[in-house]
Amino acid sequence: MNIPQSSRGDYSAAPRSAPSVLAIPLECAGLRLDAALAQVFPEHSRSRLQGWLKEGRILVDGATADAKRKVFGGETVALDVPPLPAETAQQAEDIALAVVFEDAHLLVIDKPAGLVVHPGSGNWSGTLMNALLHHAPQLAQIPRAGIVHRLDKDTSGLLVVAKTPAAQTDLVRQLQARSVRRHYLALALGKVARDGTVDAPIGRHPVQRTKMAVVGGGRDARTHYAVRERFAHATLVECRLETGRTHQIRVHMASIGHPLVGDPVYGRARSGDARLDAFPRQALHAWRLALIHPRSRAEMAWEAPLPADMAKLLEELRHA
């Protein structure tokens, strides 16, 4: 089944603020526009001003202008400085969400692969948080817009969001008590011989600091895995998390010699099957989520079918 994808739109241009309006001094007559602007706005570099000219953020006498044009002095300059990326991180954006469940307390989302959960370096907009703030504006009053756990950018599947402070507190406590049940489907390289558990601490890689690894002194981490289906060069496994460490399933499966198909960080380039090698992301999907409703105390569970790319790959492997 094809899982709905986000409709992100173009958010490359940051929202505009009230422009600064100044006149170019007469003593700048004869200078190139960018050189004159560097004198008028010394707090900004010349290259930055040139970029804003190209973007149309600087108007001269009400019109866009080329950086190389000569100035006469006296021209009116309107500079519209874009806000810093971090200042726009919690803005609402009209990004489509696949809502699995929603009431006054909870929101369960089926996140597509490619959607970042939290704004951060390199991803200050177009995130799940931005989408949530548009879908439910009241989430602006809750820390992290109600997000209590996360999925990696290229991992798809179920994620729960709290819609009230009380619900957020309750869900965090459930996560700490390890009573939230999170099940994933993962396509791992090689033939996984049997069901098992990886009980190994995870921490920052001692050399490659952007990676996680099984390390002594890391935080305790436990992943249970069960074989669902075997193929010539890969195995579909169901993973159940007891803990929620960064990249936990990816690190644990790699640590036992079965990295996930398509994993650019913990995987390997060659598997013996070109279809596996060409898969563009880690083949990991959060397919089942179960928890106690923070208000009614009823046990609740949701399932999300595999996204189209993983389903298609599995079908191809079955008919090899």
C-alpha positions in Angstrom: 0.0 0.0 0.0 1.3 3.4 -0.9 1.7 5.7 2.1 0.8 9.4 1.5 3.8 11.6 0.9 4.3 15.1 2.2 3.4 17.9 0.0 6.1 20.3 1.0 6.0 23.2 -1.4 8.9 25.6 -1.8 10.1 27.0 1.5 13.5 28.1 0.3 12.8 31.8 0.8 12.7 32.9 4.4 9.8 35.1 5.5 10.4 38.8 5.0 10.6 41.3 7.9 10.1 45.1 7.8 12.9 46.5 5.5 15.5 49.1 6.5 15.2 52.1 4.3 18.2 54.4 3.8 19.6 56.8 1.2 22.9 56.3 -0.5 25.2 59.2 0.5 26.2 61.6 -2.3 29.9 60.9 -1.7 29.3 57.4 -3.0 28.6 58.7 -6.5 30.4 56.7 -9.1 30.8 53.5 -7.0 29.4 50.2 -7.9 26.1 49.5 -6.2 27.5 46.6 -4.1 30.5 48.8 -3.0 28.1 51.6 -2.0 25.9 49.2 -0.1 28.9 48.0 1.8 29.4 51.5 3.1 25.7 52.0 3.9 25.4 48.7 5.6 28.8 48.0 7.1 27.4 45.3 9.4 26.9 43.0 6.3 29.6 41.6 4.1 29.8 42.6 0.4 29.2 39.1 -0.7 26.1 38.8 1.5 24.8 42.0 0.0 25.4 40.8 -3.5 23.4 37.6 -2.7 20.5 39.7 -1.3 20.6 41.8 -4.5 20.2 38.6 -6.6 17.4 37.4 -4.3 15.5 40.7 -4.7 15.8 41.5 -1.0 17.4 44.9 -1.8 15.5 47.4 -3.8 16.9 50.7 -5.2 14.3 53.4 -5.8 11.7 50.6 -5.5 13.2 48.3 -8.1 15.6 45.4 -8.2 19.1 46.3 -9.3 22.4 44.8 -10.5 25.4 44.8 -8.2 27.6 46.3 -10.9 25.5 49.3 -11.7 26.9 52.7 -10.8 25.2 54.9 -8.2 24.7 58.7 -8.4 24.1 59.2 -4.7 20.7 60.0 -3.1 19.0 56.8 -4.3 16.7 55.2 -1.8 17.7 51.7 -0.7 15.3 49.3 1.0 17.0 46.3 2.6 14.9 43.4 3.6 17.1 41.3 5.9 16.0 37.6 6.1 15.6 36.3 9.7 18.2 33.8 10.9 17.2 30.2 10.2 16.8 29.4 13.8 14.3 32.3 14.1 12.0 30.6 11.5 12.3 27.1 12.9 9.0 27.1 14.7 6.9 28.6 12.0 3.8 26.8 10.8 4.1 25.4 7.2 1.3 23.9 5.1 2.9 20.4 4.8 0.5 17.5 4.3 0.4 15.0 7.1 -0.8 11.4 7.0 -2.9 11.4 10.2 -3.6 7.9 11.6 -5.4 8.9 14.7 -6.3 12.2 16.4 -8.3 13.3 19.4 -8.0 16.2 21.9 -5.0 14.6 23.5 -3.0 12.6 20.9 -2.0 12.8 17.3 -0.5 9.8 15.6 1.3 10.4 12.3 2.6 8.1 9.6 5.8 9.9 8.7 7.1 9.5 5.2 10.7 8.8 4.5 12.6 12.1 3.8 10.7 14.2 6.3 12.9 15.6 9.2 11.2 15.6 12.6 12.9 18.5 14.3 14.3 21.7 12.7 18.1 21.8 13.0 21.3 22.6 11.1 20.6 22.3 7.4 16.9 21.7 8.0 15.4 24.8 9.5 12.1 24.5 7.6 10.0 21.8 5.9 10.0 19.6 9.0 7.4 17.6 10.8 7.4 20.2 13.6 6.6 22.9 11.0 3.8 20.8 9.7 2.4 20.1 13.1 2.2 23.8 14.0 0.1 24.3 10.9 -2.1 21.3 11.5 -2.7 22.2 15.2 -1.6 25.8 16.0 -2.1 25.2 19.8 1.0 23.0 19.7 3.1 26.2 19.7 2.4 26.3 23.4 3.9 22.9 24.1 7.6 22.2 24.2 8.9 20.7 20.9 5.3 21.1 19.5 4.3 18.0 21.5 6.9 15.6 19.9 8.1 13.1 22.5 10.1 10.7 20.3 11.6 10.8 16.8 12.3 8.8 13.7 15.4 9.4 11.5 14.8 11.5 8.4 14.8 8.5 6.1 12.9 6.1 8.4 9.2 6.0 7.7 6.3 5.1 10.0 4.4 5.8 13.1 5.1 8.6 15.5 2.9 9.9 18.4 2.6 13.6 19.3 1.0 15.0 22.5 -1.6 17.7 22.1 -1.6 18.9 25.7 1.1 19.4 28.3 -0.5 16.7 30.5 -0.5 14.2 27.6 3.2 15.1 26.9 4.2 14.5 30.5 2.3 11.1 30.5 3.8 9.9 27.3 7.4 10.9 28.4 6.8 8.8 31.5 5.6 5.9 29.5 8.7 6.1 27.3 10.9 6.2 30.4 9.1 3.2 31.8 9.6 1.4 28.5 5.9 0.7 28.3 5.4 2.2 24.8 5.8 -0.7 22.4 7.5 0.2 19.1 7.8 -2.4 16.4 9.7 -1.9 13.2 10.1 -3.8 9.9 13.7 -3.8 8.6 15.3 -5.4 5.6 18.8 -6.5 6.8 21.6 -7.7 4.6 22.6 -11.3 4.7 20.7 -14.3 6.1 19.7 -13.8 9.7 19.9 -17.3 11.2 17.4 -17.0 14.0 15.4 -14.7 16.3 17.5 -12.9 18.9 18.2 -9.9 21.1 21.0 -7.4 20.9 21.8 -6.1 24.3 24.7 -3.7 23.8 25.3 -0.1 25.0 25.3 2.6 22.4 27.3 5.9 22.4 29.0 8.3 20.1 31.6 6.7 17.8 35.0 7.3 19.3 36.5 8.5 16.0 33.7 9.3 13.6 31.7 11.7 15.8 28.7 11.9 13.5 28.1 8.2 14.0 26.8 6.1 16.9 28.4 2.8 17.8 28.3 -0.1 20.3 30.8 1.2 22.9 31.7 0.4 26.4 30.3 3.1 28.7 27.5 3.9 26.3 23.9 4.1 27.3 22.1 0.8 27.7 20.2 -0.3 24.6 18.2 -3.4 23.8 16.7 -4.5 20.5 14.7 -7.7 20.0 14.5 -9.0 16.4 12.5 -11.8 14.8 12.9 -13.3 11.3 9.8 -12.6 9.1 11.0 -13.6 5.7 14.3 -14.7 4.1 15.7 -13.9 0.6 18.9 -14.8 -1.2 20.9 -11.8 0.1 18.7 -10.2 2.7 16.3 -11.0 5.6 13.1 -9.1 6.6 13.1 -8.8 10.4 10.7 -7.4 12.9 12.5 -5.3 15.5 11.1 -4.3 18.9 12.7 -1.6 20.9 13.0 -1.6 24.7 15.1 1.6 24.6 15.2 4.4 22.1 18.8 5.3 21.5 19.9 7.3 18.4 20.1 5.0 15.4 19.5 2.0 17.7 18.2 -0.6 15.2 20.7 0.5 12.5 23.7 0.3 15.0 22.6 -3.0 16.6 21.9 -4.8 13.4 25.2 -3.7 11.9 26.9 -4.8 15.1 25.8 -8.4 14.5 26.9 -8.4 10.8 23.5 -7.6 9.3 23.3 -3.8 8.5 20.2 -2.5 7.0 19.7 -2.4 3.2 20.4 1.1 1.9 21.9 2.5 5.1 24.4 5.1 4.0 26.1 5.3 7.4 26.2 1.8 8.9 25.6 -0.3 5.7 27.8 -1.6 3.0 27.9 -0.8 -0.7 27.8 -4.3 -2.2 25.4 -7.0 -1.2 25.4 -9.3 -4.2 22.0 -8.0 -5.4 21.9 -4.8 -7.5 18.3 -4.1 -6.4 19.4 -4.0 -2.7 22.5 -1.9 -3.5 20.3 0.6 -5.4 17.8 1.2 -2.6 18.2 4.9 -1.7 17.6 4.9 2.0 17.7 2.6 5.1 15.0 0.0 4.7 13.4 0.7 8.0 9.7 1.3 8.8 8.0 1.9 12.2 4.9 -0.3 11.5 3.3 -0.7 14.9 2.9 1.6 17.9 1.1 0.7 21.1 0.6 2.8 24.3 -1.8 3.7 27.1 -4.0 6.7 26.3 -2.9 9.5 28.6 -6.5 10.4 29.5 -8.8 7.4 29.2 -6.0 4.9 30.2 -7.2 2.6 27.5 -4.6 0.5 25.6 -4.3 1.7 22.1 -2.4 0.4 19.1 -1.9 1.4 15.5 -0.3 -0.1 12.4 1.0 1.5 9.2 1.5 -0.6 6.1 4.9 -0.6 4.4 5.6 2.5 2.2 5.6 2.0 -1.5 9.4 1.8 -2.0 9.9 -1.0 0.6 6.8 -2.9 -0.5 8.0 -2.8 -4.2 11.5 -4.0 -3.2 10.1 -6.9 -1.2 7.8 -8.0 -4.1 10.8 -7.9 -6.5 12.8 -10.1 -4.1 10.0 -12.6 -3.8 9.8 -13.0 -7.5 13.5 -13.2 -8.2 
